[in-house]
Amino acid sequence: MAFLQLWAQGIACTIVNPRHARAFAQAMGCLEKTDRIDARMLAWFADARKLIPTPPPSAQQAKLEALTARLRHVTRDIIVQKQRRSATTDPLALAQIGETLALFARQA
């Protein structure tokens, strides 16, 4: 992630909603898009909004985000497997789906 790479290089930065930044540029009458213009508009946007650097997440926050994402994925996978289970009658497929669901249940 570029945000973390910038911080690792000692460059303080923040994360902004791209729509807000683009709307600001359009409101300022800037319809062109080049890297140089974008950089100038982002600097102006940050100054106008009095943005301050957003520190990177702590190791604990990053771990929590990763675990939350994993739980979300496992939950979706459980739903998919249950749908597959209801759509089949093959004993082998049902057994394998059951094993998969048991694995996901241990992780959830």
Order of alpha helices (4+ residues) and beta strands (2+ residues): alpha-alpha-alpha-alpha-alpha
